[in-house]
Amino acid sequence: MDIFAQRLRILRQNLGVTQETVADAIGVTSRTYIRYEKGEREPVISLLTVIADYFDVSADYLLGRSDQRK
């Protein structure tokens, strides 16, 4: 599993929310979000920033370019 998918799943689980909740919050279908967590799909850059904002982390953290959340 790639680092983006792994971090996405961990962040969601740490918040205690469902995949559907995150999907609704970031404006994608549940199926699309699930594919992000499985590593089957990657978001476009504009959506990456929305996801980072939702989880209150940096895009670099999501992409594995940094271990610092912010």
ABEGO torsion letter per residue (X at the ends): XBAAAAAAAAAAAAAGBBAAAAAAAAGBBAAAAAAAAAGABBBBAAAAAAAAAAAGBBAAAAAGABABAX
